[in-house]
């Protein structure tokens, strides 16, 4: 593996994928799919940061808007829970998504003060 390439995922990420595969032997295809997607995401993030750095070096103003447009903030837990509730209510989920959506709603409820 060429660790000198600028968009090679860091060793910690490879270790995480390895651990996930060893812990999820019955679901290796899902783990590999997630690793593949996360690997592309890590490389894309590094490339975007390099582009923004180059724009800043050239004195381009507003380069942070490029970053914000290409990497919008993830939805809040509240927004995720509302989306999960909608998916459950409309029957849009398969079994795996249904359980993930229930977990999201549970996390949102647990985060509320008593």
C-alpha positions in Angstrom: 0.0 0.0 0.0 1.4 3.4 -1.0 1.1 5.6 2.1 2.9 8.4 0.3 -0.1 9.1 -2.0 -1.9 12.2 -0.7 -5.4 10.7 -0.8 -4.6 7.3 0.8 -6.9 6.7 3.8 -4.9 6.9 7.1 -3.7 3.7 8.8 -6.3 4.2 11.6 -9.1 3.9 9.1 -7.7 0.7 7.6 -7.4 -0.7 11.2 -11.0 0.2 11.9 -12.1 -1.6 8.7 -10.1 -4.6 9.7 -11.6 -4.7 13.2 -15.1 -4.3 11.7 -14.6 -7.2 9.4 -13.3 -9.4 12.2 -16.2 -8.5 14.5 -18.9 -8.8 11.8 -17.9 -12.0 10.1 -21.6 -12.8 9.3 -22.0 -9.4 7.6 -18.7 -8.9 5.8 -20.3 -7.6 2.6 -22.0 -4.7 4.5 -18.7 -3.9 6.3 -16.8 -3.9 3.0 -19.4 -1.7 1.3 -19.2 0.8 4.2 -15.3 0.7 4.1 -15.4 1.3 0.3 -17.8 4.2 0.6 -15.8 5.7 3.6 -12.6 5.3 1.7 -13.9 7.3 -1.2 -15.3 9.9 1.2 -11.9 10.2 3.0 -10.2 10.7 -0.3 -12.8 13.2 -1.6 -12.5 15.2 1.7 -8.7 15.4 1.4 -9.1 16.5 -2.3 -11.6 19.2 -1.4 -9.4 20.5 1.4 -6.4 20.6 -1.0 -8.5 22.6 -3.5 -9.7 25.0 -0.8 -6.1 25.5 0.4 -5.0 26.2 -3.2 -7.7 28.7 -3.7 -6.7 30.4 -0.4 -3.1 30.5 -1.6 -4.2 32.2 -4.8 -6.0 34.8 -2.8 -9.5 33.7 -3.8 -12.0 35.1 -1.4 -15.0 33.0 -0.3 -13.3 29.6 -0.9 -14.9 28.5 2.4 -18.3 28.7 0.6 -17.0 26.0 -1.8 -16.3 23.8 1.2 -19.7 24.5 2.8 -21.5 23.8 -0.5 -19.7 20.5 -1.0 -19.7 19.3 2.6 -23.0 20.6 4.2 -23.5 20.1 7.9 -25.1 16.7 8.6 -28.7 16.8 9.8 -29.2 17.3 13.5 -30.4 14.3 15.6 -33.8 15.9 15.7 -33.9 16.2 11.9 -32.7 12.6 11.6 -35.4 11.4 14.0 -38.1 13.2 12.2 -36.9 11.7 8.9 -36.8 8.2 10.5 -40.3 8.7 11.9 -41.6 9.7 8.5 -39.9 6.7 6.9 -41.5 4.4 9.4 -45.0 6.0 9.1 -45.0 5.8 5.3 -43.6 2.2 5.2 -40.5 3.3 3.2 -38.1 1.1 5.2 -36.9 -2.4 4.8 -36.2 -4.4 8.0 -32.6 -3.2 8.4 -33.6 0.4 7.8 -36.6 0.0 10.2 -34.3 -1.0 13.1 -31.8 1.8 12.3 -34.6 4.3 12.2 -36.0 3.0 15.6 -32.4 3.4 17.0 -32.2 7.0 15.7 -35.6 7.9 17.3 -34.5 6.2 20.6 -31.2 8.2 20.6 -33.1 11.5 20.0 -35.6 10.7 22.8 -32.8 9.8 25.2 -31.0 13.1 24.5 -34.1 15.1 25.7 -33.9 16.3 29.3 -36.3 14.7 31.7 
